[in-house]
Amino acid sequence: MSEEKGVSRRTFVKGAAVLTASALVNPNLRSAGQPRQDAPPDQVPQRPLGKTGVQVSALGVGGYHLGSTKDQNEATELVERALDAGINFFDNCWDYHDGLSEERLGTALKGKRDRAFVMTKVCTHGRGKDVAIQQLEESLRRLQTDHLDLWQIHEVIYFNDPDLIFAPGGAAEALLAAKQQGKVRFIGFTGHKDPAIHLRMLTQDFPFDTVQMPLNCLDATFRSFETHVMPEANRRGIAVLGMKSMGGSGEIVTHGAATPSDALRYAMSLPVATTISGMDSLGVLEQNLGIAKGFQSMKPEEMQALRDRVKVFAADGHLELFKTTKKYDGEVGRQQHHYPTSEQLPA
């Protein structure tokens, strides 16, 4: 179900490398993603959301992990601390924790909705416009808002998904209708499986405002979204949203390919609007804020050196399991595409 689900990052927060001073301060440096020059060193900088005219924080809070926090109080405190640090981008999805993630974000943003850029995703998985609209209404109710800032089609990961989405009466029509009705400001799609599927979506010349994809220091070596999809999206003025900066469940860190600092800095140094990171505790939030406040982009030679260093981990995709296995594929999508769910698989 999750874009960033699995083992808690508490397992490696304590072991994170000490950050260098250059990774912590320099608010005036314009990174590849063009952060605002006036961001103070104690705030996360903002970047343009493609050609929408909107600014979003360079670091976003992943929605799945809000449902993994110990309770609503911790989720609320995490959201409040994120807002105070300059984060305004909040990811979510209709099916994360069966709606609990949306409910927690909605409660946490009571009285603060105007400070947040709220995104959630629709999980039609080949079903039509009517299902999408029903899910939108459920998401709005859980999030306690009358509109979304961004509504995206979730998990475009099967090779026939573009055909289903753009079929007459498909989910694409729901996105346009919701935008015309003012229930959503912007529209996009997400996926984590294969860059070829993303490119097929983009060839439809649909008015997407955003596209979300896995971007990390291993990706450039294996079935690369960074190499194939990101440049095309940028060429079209579609905002790129990065995810899985540490591998989905921290595999890049726990297997020793890169430190949390290097992994997140690399992802945030790409020409993206925001990097969405799963944060299931205040400790993980503070770790990420230490990197993101007054963010300083990696130099191109630093990025290449890291790519070269991790090639041995990247070449076969074993640390990017969202590309090579069904581990990160949601249950609803599996059912709609006639794959066994995790419960139906043999132990």
SERO-4910 file (N, C-alpha, C, O; in steps of 0.05 Angstrom, whole numbers):
BEGIN
 pado doro    nc1    nc2    nc3   cac1   cac2   cac3    cc1    cc2    cc3    oc1    oc2    oc3
  Met    A     16    -24      0      0      0      0     17     25      0      9     46    -11
  Ser    A     40     24     12     55     49     18     75     56     -4     86     38    -16
  Glu    A     79     81     -8    101     91    -24    127     88     -8    148     88    -19
  Glu    A    125     87     19    148     86     36    143     68     60    148     76     83
  Lys    A    132     44     55    123     29     78    144      9     86    165      5     73
  Gly    A    140     -4    109    157    -26    117    171    -21    144    159     -9    161
  Val    A    196    -30    146    211    -29    171    213      0    180    220     17    164
  Ser    A    209      6    206    211     33    216    239     44    214    258     29    218
  Arg    A    240     70    208    267     82    207    279     86    234    302     95    236
  Arg    A    264     80    255    276     82    282    301     63    284    318     67    300
  Thr    A    302     43    266    323     24    267    350     35    259    371     24    265
  Phe    A    349     58    245    375     69    237    379     98    244    400    109    238
  Val    A    359    111    256    363    139    264    387    143    282    403    161    279
  Lys    A    389    124    302    410    127    322    437    123    309    457    133    319
  Gly    A    438    108    287    464    103    274    471    122    252    490    118    238
  Ala    A    454    143    248    460    161    226    486    175    230    494    182    252
  Ala    A    499    180    207    525    194    208    521    223    217    501    235    212
  Val    A    541    233    231    541    261    239    542    279    214    559    275    197
  Leu    A    523    298    212    521    314    189    544    335    188    551    346    209
  Thr    A    554    340    165    574    361    162    561    388    162    537    391    156
  Ala    A    576    409    169    565    435    170    555    444    143    535    459    142
  Ser    A    568    436    122    559    445     96    532    434     88    519    446     71
  Ala    A    523    412    101    497    401     95    475    415    111    451    411    106
  Leu    A    483    432    130    463    444    148    456    472    141    433    480    144
  Val    A    475    488    131    470    516    127    479    525    100    499    515     89
  Asn    A    466    545     90    471    560     65    445    565     52    439    554     31
  Pro    A    428    582     63    402    587     53    401    601     26    380    600     13
  Asn    A    423    613     18    422    629     -7    430    613    -31    428    623    -54
  Leu    A    439    588    -27    448    572    -50    424    562    -65    405    551    -53
  Arg    A    424    565    -91    402    555   -108    409    527   -117    427    523   -133
  Ser    A    395    507   -107    400    480   -114    388    474   -142    376    491   -155
  Ala    A    392    449   -150    381    440   -176    351    444   -177    340    449   -198
  Gly    A    338    443   -154    309    446   -153    300    474   -149    276    479   -146
  Gln    A    318    493   -149    312    522   -147    297    530   -122    275    540   -124
  Pro    A    308    525    -98    295    535    -74    295    565    -72    312    578    -85
  Arg    A    277    576    -56    276    605    -53    302    615    -40    313    601    -22
  Gln    A    312    637    -49    337    648    -38    334    660    -11    354    663      4
  Asp    A    309    667     -3    306    681     22    299    663     46    292    672     67
  Ala    A    302    636     42    295    618     63    316    619     85    340    616     80
  Pro    A    309    625    110    328    626    132    339    599    139    328    579    132
  Pro    A    362    598    152    375    573    157    360    554    176    366    531    178
  Asp    A    340    565    190    325    548    208    298    539    196    281    529    210
  Gln    A    296    542    169    272    535    155    279    517    131    300    520    119
  Val    A    260    500    124    263    484     99    256    502     76    235    515     76
  Pro    A    273    504     56    268    522     33    244    512     16    236    489     18
  Gln    A    234    530      0    212    524    -18    221    524    -47    241    537    -54
  Arg    A    206    510    -63    212    508    -92    187    511   -108    165    505    -98
  Pro    A    189    519   -133    165    520   -150    153    493   -157    168    474   -162
  Leu    A    127    491   -156    114    466   -163    109    467   -193     86    473   -202
  Gly    A    129    461   -209    127    462   -238    119    489   -247    130    510   -239
  Lys    A     99    490   -265     90    515   -276     64    525   -263     49    541   -275
  Thr    A     57    514   -239     32    521   -226     32    549   -214     11    560   -209
  Gly    A     56    559   -208     58    585   -194     57    582   -164     59    602   -149
  Val    A     56    557   -154     55    551   -125     83    543   -116     98    530   -130
  Gln    A     89    550    -91    114    542    -79    108    520    -58     89    522    -43
  Val    A    125    499    -58    122    478    -38    149    473    -25    170    479    -36
  Ser    A    148    462     -1    173    456     13    190    435      0    179    416    -12
  Ala    A    216    438      1    234    419    -13    233    391      0    242    372    -12
  Leu    A    223    389     25    219    364     38    190    361     45    177    380     55
  Gly    A    178    338     38    150    333     44    147    310     64    164    293     66
  Val    A    125    310     78    119    289     98    103    267     85     81    272     74
  Gly    A    114    243     85    100    220     74     76    212     90     76    212    114
  Gly    A     54    206     76     29    201     90     27    174    102     14    170    123
  Tyr    A     39    154     90     36    127    101     46    125    130     33    113    147
  His    A     68    138    135     80    136    162     65    152    183     69    147    207
  Leu    A     48    170    175     31    183    195     13    162    208      6    164    232
  Gly    A      5    142    193    -11    120    203      5    101    219     -6     83    233
  Ser    A     32    103    218     49     85    233     59     97    260     71     83    276
  Thr    A     53    123    264     60    135    290     44    121    311     24    109    306
  Lys    A     53    125    336     40    109    358     12    117    363     -4    100    372
  Asp    A      5    142    359    -23    151    363    -27    178    350     -9    189    338
  Gln    A    -52    188    352    -59    213    340    -42    236    352    -35    255    338
  Asn    A    -37    235    378    -21    257    391      6    260    378     16    282    373
  Glu    A     20    237    374     46    238    361     44    248    332     61    264    324
  Ala    A     24    239    318     20    248    290     15    278    290     26    292    273
  Thr    A     -1    288    308     -7    317    309     18    333    315     23    354    303
  Glu    A     34    324    335     59    338    342     78    338    319     92    358    314
  Leu    A     80    316    305     98    314    282     90    334    260    106    348    249
  Val    A     64    336    254     54    355    234     59    383    243     68    400    227
  Glu    A     55    389    269     59    416    279     89    424    277     95    447    269
  Arg    A    107    406    285    135    412    283    144    416    254    161    433    248
  Ala    A    133    399    237    140    402    208    131    429    198    147    443    184
  Leu    A    107    438    204     97    464    195    114    486    206    121    505    191
  Asp    A    122    485    231    138    506    243    166    507    230    178    529    231
  Ala    A    175    485    219    202    485    206    201    492    177    221    493    164
  Gly    A    177    498    167    174    508    140    164    487    120    161    492     96
  Ile    A    159    462    130    147    442    112    118    447    108    103    450    128
  Asn    A    109    449     83     81    453     78     69    430     61     44    430     57
  Phe    A     86    412     51     76    391     33     70    365     49     88    354     61
  Phe    A     45    357     47     36    333     62     24    313     42      3    318     30
  Asp    A     37    290     40     29    268     23      8    251     37      8    250     62
  Asn    A     -9    238     22    -27    218     33    -39    201     11    -32    205    -12
  Cys    A    -57    182     19    -69    165     -1    -95    153     11    -96    148     35
  Trp    A   -114    149     -6   -140    138      2   -138    112     17   -153    107     35
  Asp    A   -118     95      9   -117     68     21    -96     65     43    -93     43     53
  Tyr    A    -81     86     50    -60     82     70    -73     76     97    -89     91    108
  His    A    -65     52    108    -76     43    133   -107     44    133   -119     50    153
  Asp    A   -118     37    110   -148     36    108   -161     62    116   -182     62    128
  Gly    A   -148     84    109   -159    110    114   -149    124    139   -154    148    142
  Leu    A   -135    110    156   -126    121    181   -106    144    176   -106    164    191
  Ser    A    -88    141    157    -69    162    151    -82    189    144    -74    210    153
  Glu    A   -103    187    127   -118    212    120   -132    223    145   -132    247    149
  Glu    A   -144    206    161   -157    216    185   -138    230    204   -144    250    215
  Arg    A   -114    218    207    -95    231    225    -85    257    215    -82    276    230
  Leu    A    -81    259    189    -72    285    178    -95    306    180    -90    329    188
  Gly    A   -119    298    175   -142    316    177   -144    327    205   -149    351    209
  Thr    A   -142    310    225   -143    319    253   -120    337    260   -123    357    274
  Ala    A    -96    329    251    -72    345    257    -73    373    245    -60    391    256
  Leu    A    -87    376    223    -87    402    209   -111    419    217   -116    440    205
  Lys    A   -127    411    237   -149    428    246   -138    455    255   -120    457    271
  Gly    A   -150    476    243   -142    503    249   -116    512    235   -107    534    238
  Lys    A   -104    493    220    -79    499    206    -80    492    176    -59    492    163
  Arg    A   -103    487    166   -106    477    138    -94    497    118    -83    489     98
  Asp    A    -96    523    124    -86    543    106    -56    544    104    -45    558     87
  Arg    A    -42    531    123    -13    530    122     -2    506    107     22    504    104
  Ala    A    -20    489     98    -11    463     87    -19    460     58    -40    469     49
  Phe    A     -2    447     43     -8    438     16    -14    408     18      4    392     23
  Val    A    -39    401     15    -49    374     21    -52    358     -5    -67    367    -23
  Met    A    -38    336     -7    -41    318    -30    -51    291    -20    -42    281      0
  Thr    A    -69    279    -35    -76    251    -31    -79    238    -58    -79    251    -79
  Lys    A    -83    211    -57    -83    196    -82   -109    179    -84   -120    171    -64
  Val    A   -117    174   -108   -141    158   -114   -132    131   -123   -113    128   -139
  Cys    A   -146    110   -114   -137     82   -118   -158     68   -135   -169     48   -126
  Thr    A   -162     77   -160   -181     63   -178   -169     37   -188   -184     18   -190
  His    A   -144     37   -196   -131     13   -206   -147      1   -229   -153    -23   -229
  Gly    A   -154     17   -248   -168      8   -272   -198     12   -271   -211      9   -292
  Arg    A   -209     18   -248   -238     23   -246   -244     51   -256   -226     67   -260
  Gly    A   -269     58   -259   -277     82   -273   -280    107   -256   -273    108   -233
  Lys    A   -290    127   -270   -294    154   -259   -311    154   -234   -305    168   -215
  Asp    A   -332    137   -234   -350    138   -211   -337    128   -186   -341    140   -164
  Val    A   -319    108   -188   -304     99   -164   -285    121   -155   -282    125   -131
  Ala    A   -272    134   -174   -253    155   -167   -267    178   -152   -257    188   -132
  Ile    A   -290    186   -161   -305    208   -148   -314    200   -120   -313    216   -102
  Gln    A   -323    175   -117   -331    166    -91   -307    166    -72   -310    175    -49
  Gln    A   -284    157    -81   -260    158    -64   -251    186    -57   -242    192    -35
  Leu    A   -255    205    -76   -248    233    -71   -265    243    -48   -255    257    -30
  Glu    A   -291    238    -48   -309    248    -27   -301    235      0   -302    249     20
  Glu    A   -293    210      0   -284    198     25   -259    210     35   -256    215     59
  Ser    A   -240    216     17   -215    229     25   -220    257     36   -208    264     56
  Leu    A   -237    272     23   -243    299     33   -255    298     61   -248    314     78
  Arg    A   -272    278     66   -285    276     92   -264    268    113   -263    280    135
  Arg    A   -247    249    107   -226    241    126   -206    264    132   -198    268    154
  Leu    A   -200    278    111   -180    300    114   -193    326    125   -179    345    130
  Gln    A   -219    326    128   -234    348    139   -229    374    124   -223    395    136
  Thr    A   -231    372     98   -227    395     81   -246    395     58   -258    374     51
  Asp    A   -251    418     45   -269    419     23   -255    418     -4   -268    418    -25
  His    A   -228    416     -3   -213    414    -28   -186    402    -23   -175    404      0
  Leu    A   -174    391    -43   -146    382    -43   -129    401    -58   -138    413    -78
  Asp    A   -105    404    -50    -86    420    -66    -76    403    -90    -70    414   -111
  Leu    A    -73    377    -85    -64    359   -107    -77    332   -103    -78    321    -82
  Trp    A    -88    322   -126   -100    295   -126    -86    279   -148    -85    287   -171
  Gln    A    -75    256   -140    -59    240   -159    -70    212   -162    -81    201   -143
  Ile    A    -67    200   -185    -74    172   -189    -51    156   -177    -28    159   -184
  His    A    -58    138   -159    -39    122   -144    -30     97   -159    -45     84   -173
  Glu    A     -4     91   -155      7     66   -164      1     59   -193    -12     39   -199
  Val    A     10     76   -211      8     69   -240     32     51   -245     54     60   -253
  Ile    A     29     25   -241     52      6   -240     48    -18   -258     66    -35   -260
  Tyr    A     24    -21   -270     19    -43   -287     19    -33   -316     10    -10   -321
  Phe    A     28    -49   -335     33    -39   -362      7    -32   -377      8    -17   -396
  Asn    A    -15    -42   -368    -40    -34   -381    -54    -11   -366    -76     -3   -374
  Asp    A    -42     -1   -345    -54     21   -330    -60     45   -347    -83     56   -345
  Pro    A    -42     55   -364    -49     78   -380    -73     74   -398    -90     92   -401
  Asp    A    -76     50   -409   -100     45   -425   -125     46   -409   -146     57   -418
  Leu    A   -125     36   -385   -148     36   -367   -155     64   -357   -178     72   -356
  Ile    A   -134     79   -350   -138    106   -340   -150    124   -360   -167    141   -354
  Phe    A   -141    122   -385   -150    140   -406   -173    129   -423   -180    141   -444
  Ala    A   -184    106   -416   -207     95   -430   -231    113   -425   -232    127   -404
  Pro    A   -251    114   -442   -275    129   -437   -287    122   -410   -291     99   -404
  Gly    A   -293    142   -394   -304    138   -368   -284    130   -347   -291    120   -326
  Gly    A   -258    133   -354   -237    125   -336   -229    146   -315   -242    167   -314
  Ala    A   -208    140   -300   -200    157   -278   -191    185   -288   -194    205   -273
  Ala    A   -180    186   -312   -171    212   -322   -194    232   -324   -190    256   -318
  Glu    A   -217    222   -331   -241    240   -332   -248    250   -304   -257    273   -301
  Ala    A   -244    234   -284   -250    242   -257   -232    265   -248   -240    284   -235
  Leu    A   -206    263   -255   -187    284   -248   -195    310   -260   -195    331   -246
  Leu    A   -202    310   -286   -210    335   -299   -236    346   -286   -238    370   -282
  Ala    A   -255    329   -281   -281    338   -269   -276    350   -242   -288    371   -235
  Ala    A   -260    337   -225   -255    347   -198   -241    374   -199   -246    392   -183
  Lys    A   -223    377   -218   -209    403   -221   -228    425   -230   -227    447   -220
  Gln    A   -245    419   -249   -264    438   -259   -284    447   -237   -293    470   -237
  Gln    A   -291    428   -220   -310    434   -198   -297    448   -174   -311    455   -155
  Gly    A   -270    451   -174   -257    465   -153   -252    447   -128   -244    457   -107
  Lys    A   -256    421   -131   -251    403   -109   -221    396   -106   -212    388    -85
  Val    A   -206    399   -128   -177    396   -128   -165    419   -144   -176    428   -164
  Arg    A   -142    428   -135   -128    450   -149   -111    439   -172   -110    449   -194
  Phe    A    -96    417   -166    -77    406   -186    -81    376   -187    -91    363   -169
  Ile    A    -71    364   -209    -74    335   -214    -48    323   -224    -32    336   -236
  Gly    A    -45    297   -217    -20    283   -225    -23    253   -223    -45    243   -220
  Phe    A     -1    239   -224     -1    210   -221     25    201   -208     45    215   -208
  Thr    A     25    177   -197     48    166   -183     53    137   -193     36    125   -205
  Gly    A     76    127   -187     83    100   -193    112     94   -186    128    113   -183
  His    A    118     69   -182    145     62   -173    158     38   -187    179     28   -179
  Lys    A    145     29   -209    153      3   -220    173      5   -243    194     -6   -242
  Asp    A    165     20   -264    181     20   -289    179     47   -302    156     56   -306
  Pro    A    201     59   -310    199     85   -323    184     84   -350    173    105   -358
  Ala    A    183     61   -363    168     59   -388    139     65   -384    126     76   -401
  Ile    A    128     57   -361     99     62   -355     95     92   -351     75    103   -361
  His    A    113    105   -337    110    134   -333    111    148   -360     96    166   -365
  Leu    A    129    140   -377    132    153   -403    107    149   -420     99    167   -435
  Arg    A     94    126   -418     69    121   -432     47    140   -422     31    150   -438
  Met    A     47    145   -396     28    164   -385     32    192   -396     14    206   -403
  Leu    A     58    200   -398     64    227   -407     58    230   -437     52    253   -446
  Thr    A     59    209   -453     54    211   -481     25    217   -487     18    223   -510
  Gln    A      7    215   -467    -21    221   -471    -26    251   -474    -48    259   -483
  Asp    A     -6    267   -468     -9    296   -469    -32    306   -452    -46    325   -460
  Phe    A    -37    293   -430    -57    300   -411    -46    323   -394    -22    324   -389
  Pro    A    -63    342   -384    -53    365   -370    -45    359   -341    -56    371   -322
  Phe    A    -27    341   -337    -17    335   -311     -1    358   -300     15    371   -314
  Asp    A     -5    364   -274     11    385   -261     36    373   -247     56    386   -243
  Thr    A     34    347   -240     55    334   -224     58    305   -233     40    293   -245
  Val    A     81    294   -227     86    265   -230    105    257   -208    126    269   -203
  Gln    A     98    235   -194    114    226   -171    128    200   -179    116    183   -192
  Met    A    153    197   -170    169    174   -178    191    169   -158    199    188   -143
  Pro    A    202    145   -157    225    139   -139    250    151   -150    257    147   -173
  Leu    A    264    166   -133    289    179   -141    308    177   -117    304    188    -96
  Asn    A    330    162   -122    350    159   -101    377    153   -115    378    152   -139
  Cys    A    398    150    -99    425    148   -110    429    122   -124    449    119   -140
  Leu    A    412    101   -120    415     76   -135    400     77   -161    407     63   -180
  Asp    A    379     92   -162    361     92   -185    375     98   -212    368     86   -232
  Ala    A    395    115   -211    409    123   -237    422     99   -250    427    100   -274
  Thr    A    427     78   -235    441     54   -246    422     33   -257    429     19   -276
  Phe    A    398     31   -246    380      9   -252    352     19   -258    340     32   -242
  Arg    A    342     13   -282    315     20   -290    308     48   -281    290     52   -265
  Ser    A    322     67   -292    324     94   -279    302    113   -287    297    119   -310
  Phe    A    288    123   -266    269    145   -269    284    172   -272    275    189   -287
  Glu    A    306    174   -258    322    199   -260    331    204   -288    331    226   -298
  Thr    A    340    183   -301    351    185   -328    329    188   -350    333    204   -369
  His    A    308    173   -347    288    172   -369    263    189   -365    253    200   -385
  Val    A    253    191   -341    227    205   -337    231    233   -327    217    251   -337
  Met    A    248    238   -308    251    264   -296    257    286   -317    244    307   -317
  Pro    A    276    281   -336    281    302   -356    257    308   -374    252    331   -381
  Glu    A    241    288   -381    217    292   -397    196    308   -382    183    326   -393
  Ala    A    192    302   -357    173    317   -341    182    346   -338    166    364   -341
  Asn    A    208    350   -332    218    378   -330    215    393   -356    208    417   -356
  Arg    A    219    379   -378    216    392   -405    188    402   -409    183    423   -421
  Arg    A    169    387   -399    140    394   -402    130    413   -380    107    422   -382
  Gly    A    147    420   -361    138    438   -340    121    424   -319    108    437   -303
  Ile    A    122    397   -318    108    382   -298    125    378   -274    148    370   -276
  Ala    A    115    385   -251    130    384   -226    137    355   -219    119    338   -220
  Val    A    162    350   -213    170    323   -205    170    321   -174    181    338   -161
  Leu    A    157    300   -164    156    294   -136    173    269   -131    166    248   -142
  Gly    A    194    271   -116    211    248   -111    202    232    -86    191    243    -67
  Met    A    206    206    -87    200    189    -64    221    166    -62    237    163    -80
  Lys    A    219    151    -41    237    128    -36    267    136    -37    283    122    -49
  Ser    A    273    158    -24    301    168    -24    319    148    -10    343    148    -15
  Met    A    309    132      8    325    113     23    318     84     16    326     65     30
  Gly    A    302     80     -5    296     54    -14    269     43     -9    263     20    -16
  Gly    A    251     58      4    224     48     10    221     41     39    202     50     52
  Ser    A    239     25     50    238     18     79    266     22     91    273      8    110
  Gly    A    282     40     79    308     45     89    330     26     80    351     26     92
  Glu    A    324     10     59    344    -11     51    371      1     43    391    -11     48
  Ile    A    370     25     31    396     37     22    413     43     46    438     41     44
  Val    A    401     50     69    416     56     93    423     30    109    446     27    117
  Thr    A    403     13    113    408    -10    130    427    -30    117    439    -46    131
  His    A    430    -29     90    449    -47     77    476    -33     72    494    -45     59
  Gly    A    479     -9     83    505      4     82    513     17     56    536     23     51
  Ala    A    493     21     38    499     34     12    505     64     16    522     75      3
  Ala    A    490     77     34    493    106     38    483    113     66    467     98     77
  Thr    A    492    135     77    482    145    102    455    159     97    449    166     75
  Pro    A    439    162    118    414    178    114    419    206    103    404    215     86
  Ser    A    441    218    112    448    245    102    453    245     73    442    261     58
  Asp    A    471    227     64    478    226     35    454    218     18    449    230     -3
  Ala    A    438    199     28    415    190     12    395    212      8    385    217    -14
  Leu    A    388    226     30    368    247     28    379    272     13    365    284     -3
  Arg    A    404    279     18    416    302      4    416    296    -26    410    314    -42
  Tyr    A    423    272    -34    424    266    -62    396    270    -75    394    284    -95
  Ala    A    376    258    -62    349    260    -74    340    289    -75    327    297    -95
  Met    A    346    305    -55    337    333    -54    353    350    -73    345    373    -79
  Ser    A    376    341    -82    393    356   -100    385    354   -129    394    368   -146
  Leu    A    367    335   -135    356    332   -162    337    354   -168    326    367   -150
  Pro    A    331    359   -194    312    380   -202    283    371   -197    268    366   -215
  Val    A    276    371   -171    249    362   -163    236    385   -147    250    402   -136
  Ala    A    209    384   -146    195    404   -130    197    398   -100    202    415    -84
  Thr    A    194    372    -94    196    363    -66    205    334    -65    201    319    -84
  Thr    A    218    327    -43    225    299    -37    207    290    -14    210    300      8
  Ile    A    190    271    -19    172    261      2    185    239     17    195    219      6
  Ser    A    186    242     44    200    222     61    181    212     82    167    228     95
  Gly    A    181    186     86    165    174    107    177    179    134    201    173    139
  Met    A    162    191    153    172    198    179    152    188    200    131    200    203
  Asp    A    159    167    214    140    155    233    146    162    262    133    150    280
  Ser    A    164    180    266    170    189    294    182    217    293    191    226    272
  Leu    A    181    230    316    194    257    318    224    255    314    236    274    303
  Gly    A    236    233    322    265    230    318    272    229    288    292    242    280
  Val    A    257    216    272    262    215    243    257    242    231    272    251    214
  Leu    A    236    256    240    231    283    230    255    301    236    264    315    218
  Glu    A    265    300    260    287    318    267    312    311    252    328    328    244
  Gln    A    317    285    247    340    277    230    338    289    203    357    300    192
  Asn    A    314    288    190    310    299    164    312    329    163    322    341    144
  Leu    A    301    342    184    302    371    185    331    380    187    338    402    177
  Gly    A    348    365    201    377    372    202    390    374    175    409    388    171
  Ile    A    379    359    156    390    359    129    376    380    112    388    394     96
  Ala    A    350    384    116    333    400     98    333    430    105    329    446     87
  Lys    A    337    437    131    337    465    138    360    479    125    383    470    126
  Gly    A    355    502    111    376    516     97    391    499     78    415    500     76
  Phe    A    376    482     64    388    460     48    410    470     29    407    490     15
  Gln    A    431    455     28    453    459      8    454    435    -10    459    413     -2
  Ser    A    451    440    -36    452    419    -56    480    407    -58    500    421    -55
  Met    A    480    381    -64    506    368    -71    516    380    -97    500    387   -115
  Lys    A    542    382   -100    553    389   -125    551    366   -145    551    343   -136
  Pro    A    551    372   -171    548    350   -190    570    328   -187    564    305   -190
  Glu    A    594    336   -181    615    316   -177    611    299   -152    618    276   -152
  Glu    A    599    311   -132    592    295   -108    570    274   -115    572    252   -106
  Met    A    551    283   -130    529    265   -138    540    242   -155    532    218   -151
  Gln    A    558    248   -173    569    227   -190    586    208   -174    586    184   -178
  Ala    A    601    218   -155    618    201   -138    600    182   -121    608    159   -117
  Leu    A    577    192   -112    559    175    -97    547    153   -115    545    130   -107
  Arg    A    538    161   -138    528    142   -157    548    120   -163    541     96   -164
  Asp    A    573    128   -167    594    108   -173    599     90   -149    603     66   -153
  Arg    A    597    101   -125    603     86   -101    581     65    -96    587     43    -85
  Val    A    557     70   -104    535     52    -97    528     33   -120    509     18   -118
  Lys    A    542     34   -142    535     18   -165    534    -12   -158    518    -27   -168
  Val    A    552    -21   -141    553    -49   -133    527    -57   -119    519    -80   -121
  Phe    A    514    -38   -106    488    -44    -92    465    -41   -112    444    -53   -107
  Ala    A    469    -26   -133    446    -18   -150    442    -35   -174    419    -36   -185
  Ala    A    462    -50   -183    461    -62   -210    439    -81   -215    429    -83   -238
  Asp    A    429    -96   -195    409   -116   -199    382   -109   -187    363   -125   -188
  Gly    A    379    -86   -175    354    -77   -163    346    -90   -137    323    -88   -129
  His    A    364   -104   -124    356   -119    -99    351   -100    -76    339   -109    -56
  Leu    A    360    -75    -77    353    -56    -56    331    -36    -65    323    -18    -50
  Glu    A    321    -40    -90    298    -24    -99    275    -44   -105    267    -48   -127
  Leu    A    266    -57    -83    247    -78    -86    220    -69    -97    205    -85   -107
  Phe    A    214    -43    -96    190    -33   -108    190    -35   -138    169    -36   -151
  Lys    A    214    -37   -150    217    -42   -179    216    -71   -186    205    -79   -207
  Thr    A    228    -88   -169    234   -116   -177    216   -137   -164    217   -160   -172
  Thr    A    199   -129   -145    182   -149   -131    154   -137   -128    149   -114   -135
  Lys    A    136   -152   -116    109   -143   -110    107   -131    -82     85   -124    -73
  Lys    A    129   -130    -67    129   -122    -39    115    -96    -35    100    -93    -15
  Tyr    A    119    -76    -52    108    -50    -47     82    -44    -63     72    -22    -64
  Asp    A     72    -65    -76     47    -61    -92     23    -65    -74     21    -85    -60
  Gly    A      5    -46    -75    -18    -46    -57    -38    -69    -61    -39    -80    -83
  Glu    A    -52    -75    -40    -71    -98    -42    -93    -93    -61   -101   -111    -76
  Val    A   -104    -68    -62   -126    -62    -80   -117    -65   -109   -132    -77   -125
  Gly    A    -94    -56   -115    -84    -58   -143    -79    -87   -151    -85    -95   -173
  Arg    A    -69   -103   -132    -65   -131   -138    -91   -145   -144    -93   -161   -163
  Gln    A   -112   -139   -129   -138   -151   -133   -149   -143   -160   -159   -160   -175
  Gln    A   -148   -118   -167   -159   -108   -192   -144   -119   -216   -155   -122   -238
  His    A   -118   -125   -213   -102   -136   -235    -99   -166   -232    -82   -178   -246
  His    A   -114   -179   -215   -116   -208   -213    -89   -221   -204    -83   -243   -212
  Tyr    A    -75   -207   -187    -52   -218   -174    -59   -227   -145    -77   -215   -133
  Pro    A    -47   -247   -135    -53   -255   -107    -45   -233    -88    -24   -220    -91
  Thr    A    -62   -228    -68    -55   -209    -47    -34   -222    -28    -28   -246    -30
  Ser    A    -23   -206    -10     -3   -216      8    -15   -238     25      0   -257     33
  Glu    A    -40   -236     32    -53   -257     49    -57   -283     34    -58   -304     46
  Gln    A    -59   -281      7    -64   -305     -9    -38   -320    -16    -39   -342    -25
  Leu    A    -15   -306    -13     10   -319    -20     17   -340      2     10   -336     25
  Pro    A     31   -361     -6     39   -381     14     59   -370     34     75   -353     27
  Ala    A     58   -379     58     76   -370     79    105   -377     73    123   -371     88
***
